Amino acid sequence: MSIELFVVGVVRTLVEVALLSLLGLWLVGLLAGASRQSNPVYRVFLIVTNPPVKFTRWITPKLIIDKHIPYVTFFVLFWLWILLAYVKRVLCDMSGLVC
């Protein structure tokens, strides 16, 4: 197994964790309603999703309001996940592996 394939797998897993955490954050926020800030599960999801959301805020223009940044983060992470799947497939084909 090549080191490149391992790195792509690890990065893709981290992106999946961030994506699923954003989904969990939205679901718990929807179910908890106004008291979501006191919900411990919601706060754990906030801790996990905070770095990608802050990074997205940093790379996006200030024209995009802060309320929409989590949606943009999800969109960016989703397409990064798709790109990493393609890269993994190319690496597998180059190595002659069945992945």
C-alpha positions in Angstrom: 0.0 0.0 0.0 1.4 3.4 -0.9 1.8 6.3 1.5 -0.2 8.5 -0.8 -3.2 6.2 -0.6 -3.0 6.1 3.2 -2.8 9.9 3.4 -5.8 10.4 1.1 -7.7 7.8 3.2 -7.0 9.6 6.4 -7.9 13.1 5.0 -11.1 11.7 3.5 -12.0 10.2 6.9 -11.5 13.5 8.6 -13.7 15.2 6.0 -16.4 12.6 6.6 -16.2 13.2 10.3 -16.6 16.9 9.8 -19.5 16.4 7.4 -21.4 14.0 9.7 -20.7 16.3 12.6 -22.3 19.2 10.7 -25.3 17.1 10.0 -25.5 16.0 13.6 -25.2 19.6 14.7 -28.1 20.7 12.5 -30.2 17.7 13.6 -29.6 18.3 17.4 -30.2 22.0 16.9 -33.5 21.2 15.1 -34.6 18.8 17.8 -33.4 20.9 20.8 -34.9 24.1 19.6 -34.2 27.3 21.6 -32.4 25.3 24.4 -29.8 23.9 22.1 -26.9 25.9 23.6 -27.3 24.1 26.9 -27.4 20.7 25.2 -24.1 18.8 25.8 -24.3 16.9 22.6 -24.8 20.1 20.6 -21.8 21.6 22.3 -19.6 18.6 21.4 -20.7 18.9 17.8 -19.8 22.6 18.0 -16.3 21.8 19.1 -15.8 19.3 16.3 -17.3 21.6 13.6 -15.7 24.8 14.8 -12.3 24.5 12.9 -13.8 23.8 9.4 -16.4 26.6 9.9 -13.7 29.1 11.0 -11.5 28.1 8.1 -14.4 28.6 5.7 -15.1 32.0 7.2 -11.5 32.9 6.6 -11.4 31.9 2.9 -14.8 33.3 2.0 -15.5 36.9 1.1 -17.1 39.1 3.8 -20.1 39.4 1.4 -21.3 36.0 2.7 -23.0 36.6 6.0 -22.0 34.5 9.1 -25.4 32.8 9.2 -24.6 31.1 5.8 -21.1 30.0 6.6 -22.1 26.5 8.0 -23.9 25.8 4.7 -20.9 26.9 2.7 -18.7 24.8 4.9 -20.9 21.7 4.2 -20.8 22.4 0.5 -17.0 22.8 0.4 -16.5 19.7 2.5 -18.9 17.7 0.4 -17.0 18.6 -2.8 -13.7 18.0 -1.1 -14.9 14.5 -0.1 -15.9 13.8 -3.8 -12.5 15.1 -5.0 -10.7 12.8 -2.5 -12.7 9.8 -3.7 -11.6 10.5 -7.2 -8.0 10.9 -6.2 -8.2 7.6 -4.2 -9.6 5.9 -7.3 -6.8 7.3 -9.5 -4.2 6.2 -7.0 -5.7 2.7 -6.8 -5.7 2.5 -10.6 -2.1 3.7 -10.8 -1.0 1.1 -8.3 -3.0 -1.7 -9.8 -5.1 -2.2 -6.7 -8.7 -2.9 -6.4 -10.1 -0.4 -3.9 
